Amino acid sequence: MGNKTSMNLEENVASMLCYIATWVTGIIFYLVEKENKKVRFHALQSIIIFLPLTILAPIIGWIGAPKPVYGTVLGVRVATGYDSGIFVLQALSWLIYVVIFILWIILMIMAYQGKEFSIPIVSDIAEKHA
């Protein structure tokens, strides 16, 4: 379909593979691919987008999760139930997971088609450092 990479893959296939395991494959392709700027762009964009989001979502979810409520039963401190948690943080965490999934699909499809999906700020950084 197009140019080959230093890994002997088609450019569009290598670009798509940068997103296949989110930031993990982004790091692999960024370190391995030394010549093809387009593949390096997609690898770096994958890292910049997905790494912070995959760290942030579970942290926000954990902060908002229901926590045990402790009481005393026969002089012993025990968990007597759970509070309701912080719904806004729970919802935000799930929203981040949905955004990750949607971006993952869009970015893989666009990369395979040989197109660059411009994400404000992130694409500029990826382009500069590719």
C-alpha positions in Angstrom: 0.0 0.0 0.0 2.8 2.4 0.6 6.2 2.9 2.1 8.0 0.2 4.1 9.3 0.7 7.6 12.7 -0.3 9.0 10.8 -3.3 10.4 9.9 -4.4 6.9 6.2 -3.7 7.5 3.9 -1.6 5.4 3.7 1.9 6.8 -0.1 1.8 7.4 0.1 -1.6 9.2 2.9 -0.4 11.4 1.1 2.8 12.1 -2.1 0.9 13.1 0.0 -1.5 15.3 1.2 1.5 17.3 -2.3 1.7 18.8 -3.2 -2.0 19.1 -2.1 -2.3 22.7 -2.4 1.4 23.4 0.7 3.0 24.9 2.6 -0.3 25.2 2.9 -0.8 21.5 3.4 2.9 21.1 6.6 2.6 23.2 7.7 -0.5 21.4 7.3 1.1 17.9 8.8 4.4 19.0 11.9 2.7 20.3 12.2 0.2 17.4 11.3 2.3 14.4 14.1 4.8 13.7 13.5 5.9 10.1 9.8 6.3 9.3 8.5 9.6 10.7 4.8 8.7 10.1 5.1 5.5 12.2 7.0 7.4 14.9 4.3 10.0 14.9 1.6 7.4 15.5 3.7 5.7 18.2 4.3 8.9 20.1 0.7 10.0 19.7 -0.4 6.6 21.2 2.0 7.1 24.2 0.9 10.7 24.8 -2.8 10.0 24.6 -3.2 6.6 26.2 -0.5 6.5 29.0 -2.0 9.4 31.0 -5.5 8.2 30.5 -4.8 4.6 31.5 -3.2 5.9 34.7 -5.8 8.6 35.4 -9.0 6.5 34.9 -8.4 3.9 37.6 -7.0 6.4 40.1 -10.2 8.6 39.7 -12.3 5.5 40.0 -10.5 4.3 43.1 -10.9 7.7 44.8 -14.6 7.7 44.0 -15.2 4.0 44.9 -17.3 3.0 47.8 -15.2 2.6 51.0 -16.0 0.4 54.0 -17.7 2.0 57.0 -16.4 0.7 60.3 -18.2 0.2 63.5 -17.8 -1.7 66.7 -19.5 -5.0 67.3 -18.9 -6.5 70.8 -15.9 -4.3 71.2 -14.3 -5.3 67.9 -13.8 -2.9 65.0 -15.5 -4.4 61.9 -16.7 -3.2 58.5 -20.4 -2.7 59.0 -21.2 -1.6 55.5 -20.0 0.7 52.6 -20.6 4.3 51.9 -22.0 5.2 48.5 -18.7 6.6 47.1 -18.5 9.7 45.0 -20.7 9.2 42.0 -19.2 12.0 40.0 -15.7 10.5 40.2 -17.0 7.0 39.4 -18.8 8.4 36.3 -15.8 10.4 35.3 -13.7 7.2 35.5 -16.1 5.3 33.3 -16.3 8.2 30.8 -12.5 8.2 30.5 -12.6 4.5 29.7 -15.2 5.1 27.0 -13.1 7.9 25.5 -10.1 5.6 25.5 -12.1 2.9 23.7 -13.5 5.3 21.1 -10.1 7.0 20.5 -8.5 3.6 20.2 -10.9 2.5 17.4 -10.7 5.8 15.5 -6.9 6.0 15.7 -6.4 2.5 14.5 -8.8 2.9 11.6 -7.3 6.3 10.6 -3.7 5.0 10.9 -4.5 1.9 8.8 -6.1 4.2 6.1 -2.9 6.3 6.1 -4.6 9.3 7.6 -3.5 11.4 10.6 -6.3 12.1 13.1 -5.4 15.5 14.6 -5.9 15.7 18.3 -5.3 19.2 19.7 -1.9 19.7 21.4 -1.1 16.0 21.3 -0.7 15.8 17.5 1.5 18.9 17.6 3.8 17.4 20.2 3.9 14.1 18.4 4.7 15.8 15.1 7.5 17.9 16.7 9.2 14.9 18.3 8.6 12.2 15.7 
